[in-house]
Amino acid sequence: MVPWKPERNRIRNGMRVPTPAPFVRRVQPYRCVSSLDRIDPHASPEPMKLDWNESTIPPSPLVLERITAFLNNTHHLNWYPDQRARELTQKLEEYTGVDASKLLVTAGSDAALDLLCQTYIGPNDEVVVPSPTYTHFLVYAGARGAHILQVYGRDPFELDVDAIMQSLSARTKMVYLVSPSNPTGLVYPPALIARIARAAPQAVVVVDEAYFEFAESSAIQLVETYPNIVITRTFSKSFGIAGLRIGYLVAPEGIIEDLRRLYNPKSVNVLGQIAATAALEDLEYLYSYVNSVNEAKEHMGTWLSERGFLVRVTAANFIMMKVPNPGAFIALCEEEGVYIRDRSMQPQLDQYVRMNVGTMKQTHELCERLERAIQRLPRLA
Ligand SMILES: *Cc1c(COP(=O)(O)O)cnc(C)c1O
């Protein structure tokens, strides 16, 4: 138990100032290091933004067409969005094969994770988080005063089933799994997720499938059987509308009812709803992008291995690669207009950088730029 402490006066410039709520005071802000601050989108050659796992191409032309048509009706922006996101939910029923009663559309999947934490976690509830993981979740759980148990396996790139199973107890209130995981690419097979759900029936087992479209695995079927499994997904990665903030969750009806207590139906913006609906009407576009990325991933794996790097090709849309001096390598890449993400500060990921992968066409251009960066890299250790 964290003892309750009375608030100490906070003084700034000699004046008493407000203090955040007790649990918020302990939260480490999510370190939002984005290359956007340094990128000039009009630069030539075109910058390659590969640090946040976003899609590397614009969304389907149908998305732009629908948004444009919508904006041409001048009244549309002064009304609130459809609070039940009916059209989008209907399309999601077709896409997921799940009934609307088990679907909830959110403002990005981040909002789904936040809502789950707000609804189910109270002070000192234990939350099991196999790690390394998507660290933004830790902010949402931390803000509720959760006791977060980060579980590290023997090797970050291999499932350590025993470590996870041993961390579960009657105190576990939530388990957060990312599958395929960011940044390790680990995939949790549905059978393992079911086993976790049975071992901790009092816990909500959250499966973050942000990269579902790139993988061949999903736990979505389990929602029909297990009352405590929730899947979160997003339109930010494979559908190319990260800027419009649309995600959704799939959960048993009981959980959806609980979540609706705090859910803000106005929070899912109108342009995002239109865009996501249109994106689901052009699945050919999605599949062609996903296939190209998956092919390019393999190509990158081979290409970098041939140049002496240890590469982890993941089931998501990114690769992890080990470089002796990540800082120097990242700087050299930026000189070539290639922006990648340093993950070397995370436990177990010493020397690793993460790079998302685009289409085959983009990848040929990327390799030319990387070749120049690599040639200027001080000799590999
Ligand atoms: C990118 C990412 C998210 C955030 O998705 P949004 O829908 O844009 O909020 C959530 N989870 C994981 C694992 C991610 O990598």
The ligand as a Tripos MOL2 file, in Angstrom:
@<TRIPOS>MOLECULE
LIG
   15    15     1     0     0
SMALL
NO_CHARGES

@<TRIPOS>ATOM
      1 C1          0.4900    3.0590  -31.9750 C.3       1 LIG1
      2 C2         -0.0450    2.2340  -30.8630 C.ar      1 LIG1
      3 C3         -1.2200    2.5790  -30.1860 C.ar      1 LIG1
      4 C4         -1.8970    3.9100  -30.4040 C.3       1 LIG1
      5 O1         -2.8610    3.8380  -31.3340 O.3       1 LIG1
      6 P1         -3.9000    5.0440  -31.5650 P.3       1 LIG1
      7 O2         -5.0810    4.3070  -32.0680 O.co2     1 LIG1
      8 O3         -3.2890    5.9560  -32.5620 O.co2     1 LIG1
      9 O4         -4.1660    5.6930  -30.2550 O.co2     1 LIG1
     10 C5         -1.7290    1.7220  -29.2430 C.ar      1 LIG1
     11 N1         -1.0870    0.5790  -28.9370 N.ar      1 LIG1
     12 C6          0.0560    0.2230  -29.5390 C.ar      1 LIG1
     13 C7          0.7180   -1.0400  -29.1720 C.3       1 LIG1
     14 C8          0.6260    1.0450  -30.5100 C.ar      1 LIG1
     15 O5          1.7930    0.7120  -31.0580 O.3       1 LIG1
@<TRIPOS>BOND
     1     1     2 1
     2     2     3 ar
     3     2    14 ar
     4     3     4 1
     5     3    10 ar
     6     4     5 1
     7     5     6 1
     8     6     7 2
     9     6     8 1
    10     6     9 1
    11    10    11 ar
    12    11    12 ar
    13    12    13 1
    14    12    14 ar
    15    14    15 1
@<TRIPOS>SUBSTRUCTURE
     1 LIG1         1 GROUP 0 **** ****
